[in-house]
Amino acid sequence: MADARARLIAALTRELAAPISGDASALAGAIRARHGAAVAAIAFYGSCLRRGTSDGVHDFYVVVDGYRAAYRSRALAAVNALLPPNVFYFELPAGDVMLRAKYAVISNADLARACRGEARRTGSWARFAQPIAAAFHRSPAARDALAAVCADAVCTAVRAGLGARGADWQAVESSALWREIFRASYAAELRPEREGASDAIYAEQPARFDARLEESLAVLLECGAIERAAGGAPPRVRLQSPLARRPRRSTGKLLAALQLVKSSATFGDWLPYVLWKLERHSGVRLEASERQRRHPWLFAWPLVYRALRRGALR
């Protein structure tokens, strides 16, 4: 393994070992029980990890050996393979509080492709470039594989950010680049997020992202993806090897819409969750009637229109 990549993976392996809350651990255990021996690792990420809180929805990625082994249902396995990942939501009572979790199921192979930038959706690499804690890993090999895809995701994110600026020499300032990366990845999805939510990812842990940027630039230089000018601060680089597939906002929106349709079948009672998420992140409160909750695909379209008109979905 090349030296720069080894250093990046070592740093991410330390991140994976970060302690997590008892609430997050309990949710991860319940998720693992749902999918059994097929689970190789469970990655915990998102605002609950970054802020050390259980106030909100805990976000997980469940990495499995294969889809057929992860489900009793052949239909769920088939749609997971067709358009990964499958997304689920569930609640776990814990004393007087209700713990909430949203998790995505993806195979080792699909995750590796996505984090290398070989899939059309930006969501996976944009998430795995963020801080990740291993809520579960089946073995040291599974932990090492998770660290490796995180390394690929960080490098893919940086290449995408540089590529969006063009092929000329450019100064790389960490704060500006990471904010551009996450703004672009959020814009490629249908996300009910408050203004500035993507900027907060960098702002909450700037030292972490600064360090990952330096390490990933070294990896990209080592593999010939970039050329770096001698001296200067901030560093100046030129992209030599762009992503084979550059993320496009229109493609991302279409895939996000298809994913939303699929998630309606896997998510459970999804309409109350979506409305709660809209209010939490945009401040827009929408009430669903009993008929809309029972038959959302028939009667909830006026809520979607109102959310779009009031700027809750962009």
C-alpha positions as CSV (number, residue, x, y, z in Angstrom):
1,M,0.0,0.0,0.0
2,A,1.3,3.4,-0.9
3,D,2.5,5.5,2.0
4,A,0.1,8.4,1.6
5,R,-2.9,6.1,1.3
6,A,-1.7,4.1,4.3
7,R,-1.6,7.3,6.4
8,L,-5.1,8.3,5.3
9,I,-6.5,4.9,6.1
10,A,-4.8,4.9,9.5
11,A,-6.3,8.3,10.4
12,L,-9.8,7.0,9.4
13,T,-9.3,3.8,11.3
14,R,-8.8,5.9,14.4
15,E,-12.0,7.8,13.6
16,L,-13.9,4.5,13.3
17,A,-12.8,3.5,16.8
18,A,-14.4,6.7,18.3
19,P,-16.8,5.8,21.2
20,I,-20.5,6.2,20.5
21,S,-23.5,6.7,22.8
22,G,-25.4,3.9,24.4
23,D,-28.5,5.0,22.4
24,A,-26.6,4.7,19.1
25,S,-25.2,1.3,20.2
26,A,-28.7,0.0,21.1
27,L,-30.0,1.1,17.7
28,A,-27.1,-0.5,15.9
29,G,-27.8,-3.8,17.8
30,A,-31.4,-3.7,16.8
31,I,-30.5,-3.1,13.2
32,R,-28.0,-6.0,13.2
33,A,-30.6,-8.3,14.6
34,R,-32.9,-7.4,11.6
35,H,-30.3,-8.5,9.0
36,G,-28.4,-11.2,10.7
37,A,-25.1,-12.7,9.8
38,A,-25.0,-10.9,6.4
39,V,-24.0,-7.7,8.3
40,A,-20.3,-7.0,7.9
41,A,-20.2,-3.5,9.5
42,I,-22.5,-0.7,10.6
43,A,-21.3,2.8,10.0
44,F,-22.7,5.6,12.3
45,Y,-22.6,9.1,10.8
46,G,-24.5,12.3,10.7
47,S,-25.5,15.0,13.2
48,C,-26.2,12.7,16.1
49,L,-22.6,11.5,15.9
50,R,-21.0,14.9,15.2
51,R,-22.9,16.6,18.0
52,G,-23.0,13.7,20.5
53,T,-26.7,13.8,20.9
54,S,-29.8,11.6,20.6
55,D,-32.0,14.5,19.8
56,G,-33.0,13.7,16.2
57,V,-32.7,10.7,13.9
58,H,-29.6,8.5,14.2
59,D,-28.1,7.8,10.7
60,F,-26.5,4.5,9.8
61,Y,-25.2,2.6,6.8
62,V,-25.4,-1.2,7.1
63,V,-22.8,-2.9,5.0
64,V,-23.7,-6.4,4.0
65,D,-22.0,-9.3,2.2
66,G,-24.9,-9.6,-0.3
67,Y,-28.5,-8.6,-0.5
68,R,-30.2,-12.0,-0.7
69,A,-28.6,-13.0,2.6
70,A,-29.7,-9.7,4.2
71,Y,-33.4,-10.2,3.7
72,R,-36.1,-12.8,4.0
73,S,-37.9,-11.0,1.1
74,R,-36.6,-11.6,-2.4
75,A,-38.3,-8.4,-3.5
76,L,-36.4,-6.3,-1.1
77,A,-33.1,-7.9,-2.1
78,A,-34.0,-7.3,-5.8
79,V,-34.8,-3.6,-5.5
80,N,-31.7,-3.1,-3.3
81,A,-29.5,-4.6,-6.1
82,L,-31.3,-2.5,-8.7
83,L,-31.1,0.9,-7.0
84,P,-28.9,0.7,-3.9
85,P,-29.3,1.4,-1.1
86,N,-32.6,0.4,0.5
87,V,-33.5,2.9,3.2
88,F,-35.4,2.0,6.4
89,Y,-36.7,3.9,9.4
90,F,-37.6,2.5,12.8
91,E,-38.1,3.6,16.4
92,L,-36.9,1.9,19.5
93,P,-38.4,2.6,22.9
94,A,-35.8,3.5,25.6
95,G,-37.5,4.2,28.9
96,D,-39.5,7.4,28.6
97,V,-38.0,8.4,25.2
98,M,-38.3,7.1,21.7
99,L,-35.0,6.6,19.8
100,R,-35.2,7.1,16.1
101,A,-33.0,5.6,13.4
102,K,-32.7,5.8,9.6
103,Y,-30.4,3.3,8.0
104,A,-29.4,2.4,4.5
105,V,-28.4,-1.1,3.4
106,I,-25.7,-1.5,0.8
107,S,-23.4,-4.3,-0.2
108,N,-19.6,-4.2,0.2
109,A,-19.2,-4.2,-3.6
110,D,-21.7,-1.4,-4.3
111,L,-20.3,0.7,-1.5
112,A,-16.8,0.3,-2.8
113,R,-17.9,1.4,-6.3
114,A,-19.9,4.3,-4.9
115,C,-17.0,5.6,-2.8
116,R,-14.6,5.4,-5.7
117,G,-17.0,7.7,-7.6
118,E,-18.1,5.0,-10.1
119,A,-21.8,5.3,-9.3
120,R,-24.1,8.0,-10.5
121,R,-25.3,9.1,-7.1
122,T,-23.1,11.4,-5.0
123,G,-24.8,10.5,-1.7
124,S,-22.6,7.6,-0.6
125,W,-19.2,9.2,-1.0
126,A,-20.4,12.5,0.3
127,R,-21.5,10.7,3.5
128,F,-18.5,8.5,3.9
129,A,-16.2,11.5,3.5
130,Q,-17.7,12.8,6.8
131,P,-16.8,11.5,10.3
132,I,-17.8,7.9,10.6
133,A,-17.8,5.7,13.7
134,A,-18.0,1.9,13.5
135,A,-21.0,1.0,15.5
136,F,-20.3,-2.6,14.6
137,H,-17.7,-4.5,12.6
138,R,-17.7,-8.3,12.4
139,S,-13.9,-8.7,12.2
140,P,-10.7,-6.7,11.8
141,A,-10.9,-7.3,8.1
142,A,-14.4,-5.8,8.0
143,R,-13.1,-2.7,9.9
144,D,-10.2,-2.4,7.5
145,A,-12.5,-2.6,4.5
146,L,-14.7,0.1,6.0
147,A,-11.6,2.4,6.6
148,A,-10.6,1.8,3.0
149,V,-13.9,2.9,1.5
150,C,-13.9,5.9,3.7
151,A,-10.4,6.8,2.3
152,D,-11.8,6.4,-1.2
153,A,-14.8,8.6,-0.3
154,V,-12.6,11.4,1.0
155,C,-10.4,11.3,-2.1
156,T,-13.5,11.2,-4.4
157,A,-15.0,14.2,-2.6
158,V,-11.8,16.2,-3.1
159,R,-11.5,15.2,-6.7
160,A,-15.1,16.1,-7.3
161,G,-14.6,19.5,-5.6
162,L,-11.5,20.3,-7.6
163,G,-13.2,19.1,-10.8
164,A,-16.1,21.4,-10.3
165,R,-13.7,24.3,-10.4
166,G,-12.0,23.3,-13.7
167,A,-8.7,21.9,-14.8
168,D,-6.5,25.0,-14.3
169,W,-4.2,25.7,-11.4
170,Q,-6.2,26.6,-8.3
171,A,-5.5,27.5,-4.7
172,V,-6.9,24.9,-2.3
173,E,-8.3,26.5,0.9
174,S,-9.9,23.8,3.1
175,S,-12.9,25.7,4.4
176,A,-14.0,26.9,0.9
177,L,-13.4,23.5,-0.8
178,W,-15.3,21.4,1.8
179,R,-18.2,23.8,1.9
180,E,-18.4,23.7,-1.9
181,I,-18.3,19.9,-1.9
182,F,-21.1,19.5,0.6
183,R,-23.3,22.2,-1.0
184,A,-23.0,20.5,-4.3
185,S,-23.8,17.1,-2.9
186,Y,-26.8,18.4,-1.0
187,A,-28.1,20.2,-4.1
188,A,-28.0,17.0,-6.0
189,E,-30.6,15.4,-3.7
190,L,-34.1,16.1,-2.5
191,R,-33.3,17.2,1.1
192,P,-35.5,19.1,3.5
193,E,-32.5,20.8,5.2
194,R,-32.3,24.2,6.8
195,E,-30.2,26.9,5.1
196,G,-26.5,26.4,5.9
197,A,-26.9,22.8,6.9
198,S,-24.2,21.6,4.5
199,D,-21.8,24.3,5.7
200,A,-22.2,23.1,9.3
201,I,-20.6,19.8,8.4
202,Y,-17.2,21.5,8.0
203,A,-17.8,24.2,10.6
204,E,-18.4,21.7,13.4
205,Q,-15.1,19.9,12.9
206,P,-12.7,22.1,10.9
207,A,-9.5,20.6,12.2
208,R,-10.7,17.1,11.1
209,F,-11.5,18.2,7.6
210,D,-8.3,20.2,7.3
211,A,-6.3,17.1,8.2
212,R,-8.2,14.8,5.8
213,L,-7.8,17.3,3.0
214,E,-4.0,17.4,3.4
215,E,-3.9,13.6,3.6
216,S,-6.1,13.1,0.5
217,L,-4.1,15.6,-1.5
218,A,-1.0,13.5,-0.8
219,V,-2.8,10.4,-2.0
220,L,-4.0,12.1,-5.1
221,L,-0.5,13.4,-5.8
222,E,0.9,10.0,-5.2
223,C,-1.4,8.3,-7.7
224,G,-1.1,11.0,-10.3
225,A,-4.6,12.4,-10.0
226,I,-3.3,15.9,-9.3
227,E,-0.1,18.0,-9.8
228,R,1.0,20.3,-7.0
229,A,2.9,23.5,-7.3
230,A,6.0,23.9,-5.2
231,G,5.6,26.1,-2.1
232,G,2.9,28.5,-1.3
233,A,0.1,28.6,1.2
234,P,-2.6,27.6,0.6
235,P,-1.3,24.9,-1.8
236,R,-2.0,25.3,-5.5
237,V,-2.9,22.1,-7.4
238,R,-4.0,21.1,-10.9
239,L,-6.3,18.2,-11.6
240,Q,-4.7,15.6,-13.9
241,S,-7.1,12.8,-13.6
242,P,-10.8,13.8,-13.0
243,L,-13.6,11.5,-11.9
244,A,-14.8,9.2,-14.7
245,R,-18.3,10.3,-13.8
246,R,-18.8,13.8,-12.6
247,P,-21.8,14.3,-10.4
248,R,-24.6,16.2,-12.2
249,R,-27.4,17.9,-10.3
250,S,-30.1,16.9,-12.8
251,T,-29.1,13.2,-12.6
252,G,-28.8,13.3,-8.9
253,K,-32.3,14.8,-8.5
254,L,-33.8,12.1,-10.8
255,L,-32.1,9.3,-8.9
256,A,-33.1,10.9,-5.6
257,A,-36.7,11.0,-6.8
258,L,-36.6,7.3,-7.8
259,Q,-35.0,6.5,-4.5
260,L,-37.8,8.4,-2.7
261,V,-40.4,6.3,-4.5
262,K,-38.6,3.1,-3.6
263,S,-38.2,4.2,0.0
264,S,-41.9,4.6,0.3
265,A,-42.1,0.8,0.1
266,T,-39.3,0.1,2.6
267,F,-39.5,3.0,5.0
268,G,-42.7,2.0,6.9
269,D,-45.0,4.8,8.0
270,W,-42.9,7.4,6.1
271,L,-45.3,10.4,5.8
272,P,-45.2,11.5,9.5
273,Y,-41.4,11.1,9.5
274,V,-41.1,13.2,6.3
275,L,-43.3,16.0,7.8
276,W,-41.4,15.9,11.1
277,K,-38.1,16.1,9.2
278,L,-39.4,19.0,7.1
279,E,-40.4,21.0,10.2
280,R,-37.2,20.2,12.0
281,H,-34.9,21.4,9.2
282,S,-36.9,24.0,7.4
283,G,-39.3,25.4,10.0
284,V,-42.3,24.6,7.7
285,R,-45.0,22.8,9.6
286,L,-47.5,20.7,7.5
287,E,-50.3,18.6,8.9
288,A,-51.4,15.3,7.2
289,S,-55.0,14.2,7.4
290,E,-55.8,10.7,8.4
291,R,-56.7,9.9,4.8
292,Q,-53.3,11.2,3.6
293,R,-51.5,9.1,6.2
294,R,-53.3,5.9,5.2
295,H,-52.9,6.5,1.4
296,P,-50.0,8.9,0.9
297,W,-49.4,8.2,-2.7
298,L,-53.0,9.0,-3.6
299,F,-53.7,12.0,-1.4
300,A,-50.5,13.5,-0.1
301,W,-49.5,15.4,-3.3
302,P,-51.0,18.7,-2.0
303,L,-48.5,18.5,0.9
304,V,-45.6,18.0,-1.6
305,Y,-46.8,21.0,-3.6
306,R,-47.1,23.2,-0.4
307,A,-43.6,22.1,0.7
308,L,-42.1,23.0,-2.6
309,R,-44.0,26.4,-2.8
310,R,-42.8,27.3,0.7
311,G,-39.2,26.3,0.1
312,A,-39.1,23.3,2.4
313,L,-37.9,21.1,-0.4
314,R,-35.2,22.4,-2.9
